[in-house]
Amino acid sequence: MKIDKTHFRGCITGGAVADAKAYRTCANGVDLISDNTQLTSFTVDGLVWAAGRAKSRGVYAYIPCLFYSYQKWYYTQTGSLADKTYSFILGGEILRWDELYARRGEGITSLKALEGSINNTYGSLQNRINNSKGCGAVMRSAPIGMYFCSDEKMAFKIACEAAALTHGHIDAILPAGYLAFLISSILQGAQIDEAAKAGLAELSKWSGAENCSRTLMNALRLAESDMSVSDAMKELGDGFAGEEVIALAVYNVLKYGMDFEAAVGAAAAFEGNRCSLASICGNILGAYHGCTGVPYEWVKNLEALGLMIIGADKMLDAILNI
C-alpha cells in the first residue's frame, strides 16, 4: 500500500513539476505551472471540502463540491461569478493563492461550461452539457484516484461524473475515470502495467467505450513494440482529445520503464499537447514512486509548491479521518 504522505505528495507534485517542465516558462527564477495544475488543485479543494461535509453532516456530496470548486477556478480566471448566488464560494482558503489567478491556458471548454452552469445546474452523465471530447476533464482527475485510493471502481465512477460537469463526450469522460482508476490501483500497490490492464476491464463495462478502449489497447501494444517513440506517439494522436492524451501517457510511462525523468522528458518534448500529457505522466509516476522519485532539481523552483504539498496532505488527512 502507498497511502501515505510520500506517495500522495508524489502524485500532486509529480504532476505539477511535469506540467511546469512542459510549460517551459520561468519568471524570476520560478518555474510556472499551467492550467493543468491549477485545475488539479481545485479538484483537491473540492474533494477535501466534500470530506469535511461528510464528516460533519454525513452527506457525501462529491460532485456538487467539485462543481463549486471549479466555479472558484472560473472566478480566478474571469474575476466574476457565473451566478451571483455562488458568492458563498469566495471565502475558500484556496482563493488566497495568487498564483491561481494567472491565465496559464485557454481552458475554453471548461470556462464556457462553467459560465453556463447557473441556478445550481451543471452537466452530468444523464444530461450532457456539450459534445466536447477535449482533454480538460482527464488532466484534472488524478486527485479523485487519490481520494478513492481504497476503491478503484468508485474512483472511476466519480471521476466520470466529475468530468461530465464540463465535458459531454464519452471520449472526454471515460479517460478521466481511467486515470482515477490507475491512480487508485497504484496507491493500493499495483504495478502500472497491471493497473492499466485492469482499467481496461473496468472501461469495457461502460457504454460507448469502444474508441477509448481501442486507443488504450493500441498504446499498450505500442509500448511493447519496436516502433520508434516518435512514430508511436504520432499514431496515438496529438493529445488534445481525452482518449488520446491518456493513451499517450500510458504509452510513455510504460515505454520508459517507469523512469520519471525519461517519461516526463519525452512528454515535455512532445509536439502536441505536451502540458496535459506531461502532467498526467507526472501524476502516475509520482503516485508510483512517491515524492522521493521526483527530481529535486525540478521541484525546488516550482511555483506554488506549498499549495501542492498542503493539498496532498489535506487529502490524506481527509480520507484517514472521515
Secondary structure by P-SEA (a helix, b strand, c coil): ccccaaaaaaaaaaaaaaaaaaacccccccccccaaaaaaaaaaaaaaaaaaaaaacccccaaaaaaaaaaaaaaaacccccccccccccccccccccccccccccaaaaaaaaaacccccccccccccccccccccccccaaaaaaacccaaaaaaaaaaaaacccccccccaaaaaaaaaaaaaaacccaaaaaaaaaaaaaacccaaaaaaaaaaaaaaaaccccaaaaaaaacccccaaaaaaaaaaaaaaacccaaaaaaaaaacccaaaaaaaaaaaaaaaacccccccccccccccaaaaaaaaaaaaaaaaacc
